[in-house]
């Protein structure tokens, strides 16, 4: 009888634990996805090497031509008829594609010729194709927090800003620009993004060092551009270390030399020893995002066990999007 009661008691206890566990389990919030993720995944696939294989297929398509119709020499000769540039916007699209597709060479293979590669793109696609490609790209960026970041990317790939000796932007250069110079996000409050203020983000920046500048701007009711211009004493469009130190003193910001060095290094995104306005803007954006994410992370975690719903574009994301827009708008 005692054994039977103990057994019944044990079953009741187990049931109680199961009920309590089910009640306390937080509701899982689906992670945010890029607006194009489902579309691209169905076209691209999810295997990690798929993108590299796809890039190689595109590359071979343009450097080899149609072997069934002409020899390699005839193909190269035909490209000489397509070296005349399209309009500027189309050439920007061509530069973008070349940066992601062109072979940079290795010990066995010579690098692809950028001029011939560009000619191959023109031979395969009329100008209207690249116009449609840009329109498609703009459509996707309209769904992000700050659509104007696309204009910065277009300027980066502008033919006049590409080294003529090289012929196109190197992929490593593109990766650094997209992941270090730009802040391209989804889920960080689009309305406030346009004012340079986001809600949450996982970015790793020195928010505690930049915060005195944020306080100063708020108290003085200054725009960030006003602060930049006031610190740029020689009016050359960038801030050197001494100008930043002098500006801090004027603002009454008391930081140790080590902290000033750390802050300057954080703001000098491209590491050239000076701070341009875009770098100051991006640092401010990151500082606000990091500060708010830190403040809200603990509360959010207690509520639903999730991190702040914000994702940031990396170079791979952008390459996938560009190739998809190129592929989906073909004739």
Secondary structure as UniProt FT lines:
FT   HELIX           2..24
FT   TURN            35..36
FT   HELIX           37..44
FT   TURN            48..49
FT   HELIX           50..64
FT   TURN            67..69
FT   HELIX           72..79
FT   HELIX           80..82
FT   HELIX           88..101
FT   HELIX           114..124
FT   HELIX           127..141
FT   TURN            142..143
FT   TURN            147..148
FT   HELIX           149..156
FT   HELIX           159..161
FT   TURN            164..166
FT   HELIX           171..176
FT   HELIX           177..181
FT   STRAND          185..186
FT   HELIX           190..193
FT   TURN            194..196
FT   HELIX           207..220
FT   HELIX           224..231
FT   TURN            233..234
FT   STRAND          238..239
FT   HELIX           241..251
FT   HELIX           257..267
FT   TURN            269..270
FT   STRAND          275..276
FT   HELIX           277..304
FT   STRAND          311..312
FT   HELIX           315..328
//
